[in-house]
Amino acid sequence: MAEVRDSFAVLQATYNDGCDTPGNCAYFLDRVAGNLDDLYDSMKASPKGPSHFSDPIKWIARMRTTLHGDLSYTNLKQHKSLLTGTRDKVNTWMQSHPDDYR
């Protein structure tokens, strides 16, 4: 299991990518969803305990519930705003946290 800081760094790398390049959107959305799932798992397994990451865990869990486990391009594209919005909220929380996960 990756450390929270490492999982977060991988998620931050999605800021250099997007749906602007033809044919890249499916890869990008799948990547954001997978990176958020990995970060969720890292937070849940962190020695600091899940309560330390209660807000990000809640946001990612809500996203996962909305996706219903359907990682098809059609579903991810439909929920693009949710995916990128969740990523952005988590990013803001992580960078403004006293532990500074950058």
N, C-alpha and C positions, 0 to 999 in steps of 0.2 A: 504494500500500500504506500503510495506516495505521500510525502509530507504536504501539509496544506500550502505552504509557501511554493512548493514545486508545482502542485496542481494549479494554483492561482497563476503562476508564471505562464503555464501552457495556455490557460484561458486568455490571458492578456495578449498573447500572440495573435488571437483572432481579430484584434483591432487592425492588423495589417492586411486583412483579407475582407472579402465581402461578396455580394451578389452582383457587383458591377461588371465583372469579367464574364463574357459568355461561356456557358458550360461550367462555371465555377460555383454557382449558387447552391446546388445540391451538396457539394463537398463542404462548402462553408457552413451551411445550416446543420449538417450532420456533425461537423466538427464542434460547433458551439454547443449543441445538445450533448455530445459525448464529453466534452470538457467540463460542462456544468455537472454532469453525472459523476465524473471522477472527483471533482472538487467536493461535491456533496458527500461522497464516500470518505474522502480524506478528512472532512470536518467531523463526520460522525465517529471516525476512528481516532481522532486527535486525542492526545493525552490531556489536553485542556478540557475535553468533554464537549458534547454537543451543545450544552447550554451556552458555552462561550460564543458559539456561532449561531445562536437561535434565529436571528433574522435572516441571514443568508440561507440557512437550511430551510426555513419556512418558505422563502421565495422560490427556491429550487424545487421543493416538494410540490408547491402549487403548479409550477410549470410542468412537472412530471405528471401530475394528475390530469392536467388539461390535455397533454399529449396522449394519454391513455396507452402508453407504450408503443404507439404507432410512430416509428421513425421513418416512414416513407417520405419521399420528397414532397408529395402532394400535401401531407399533413404538416410537415415542417414549414413549407412555404406558406401555408395558411396561417401558421402561428409564428411567422418570422418576427413580428413586433414583440411578441411575448418572449421569444428566445433572446433577441438582442436587448430587450428591455430588462430581462432578468440578469443578463450578463452585465449590463451597465449599472444596475442597482448593486449587484454584488461587488463590482469593481469599486464603486464609490465607497461602499461600506468598508471594504478591505483596505483601501488607501487612506481612509480617514480614521481607522481604528488605531488606538494607542500603540498596539503592537506593530503597526505599519508592515503589512505583508508584501510590499513592493520588493 
